[in-house]
């Protein structure tokens, strides 16, 4: 049965986005995990169905064998009871033979469907690679998250230029030669960097470059998963991957392209989320800049004002505002004017330092002061 592949390393990737050595955490679901787990589940269900069919056929054959023995024994007896039982036994044997053929047909159909199943990263090593002679990867101690982050940072600082060069290669032969010359690039750190590179390019709307790097990301991911399935060092099996992919039939090419398209969709989704988050952060920063002395947003306060008051601020007409205020309920007018002050929509020329209430009363009663700066964008 195909073993479940762990993509959890893709969940939290620490990278440097600038030259200030800052490493913001990219908190994103695995770019491959959801789709991969669904595929593994389908494969396991398919294999379970095959096992059930084999068990069913074995049971049918066991019953048929017993029925045939019974028929043979009854045939050798000359008693009347034996003759009567023989007729029933022959009918049962005929029925069991039909059941055996039915089970054989179901199992044959299942195996035919298995051959039609597209190859993917999980089945990559099942054909064409199983006889390859490679060094077995020794068991290593599990690294802590801090160790992984430091390892990634150190690796990227040393090989960033080479990783980017690999990400831009287009031909299989060029990729294989470059990895042959730089086998240290065949590792998780390269794959992690390429993922973030793809998201960065999509955010920058460099879509053609993103698709190119995405292709190389899937190349590296296939190599790494092949190494995991064979329990070998990835540097010892990347040549086998290229040998396979360059001579693969259409079915295998389709499987690779399907993985690639799925990955690009995930990248677009992550880029969209990053852009939306950045826009929200920018809007909040701008909102904080707009806040008045009382901590209110002038744009939000403006939207809550009666239409007549909005027109006064639009036209910066103090006389019009005086007229509107005098026609309003005094309590309501006072509430609106306090909010205008707290948001900075109205900046009164207070002549005293006698407190907020006195300032509000002066504002309400003496609207012939010069209108303050309006801070609506």
Protein Blocks (a to p, Z undefined) as FASTA:
>chain_A
ZZdddfklmmpccddfbfnopacddddddfklmmmmmmmmmmmmmmmmmmmmmmmmmmmm
mmmmmmmmmmmmmmmpcbfklmmmmmmmmmmmmmmmmmmmmmmmmmmmmmmmmmmpccdf
klmmmgojlmpccddddddddddfklmmmmmmmmmmmmmmmmmmmmmpmbfklmmmmmmm
mmmlncfklmmmmmmmmmmmmmnopaklmmmmmmmmmmmmmmmmmmmmnopafklmmmmm
mmmmmmccfklmmmmmmmmmmmmmmmmmmmmmmmmmmmmmmmmmmmmmmpcfkopafklm
mmmpcfklmmmmmnopaklmmmmmmmpcfklmmmmmmmmmmnomaccddfbfnbjklmmm
mmmmmmmbccdddfbZZ
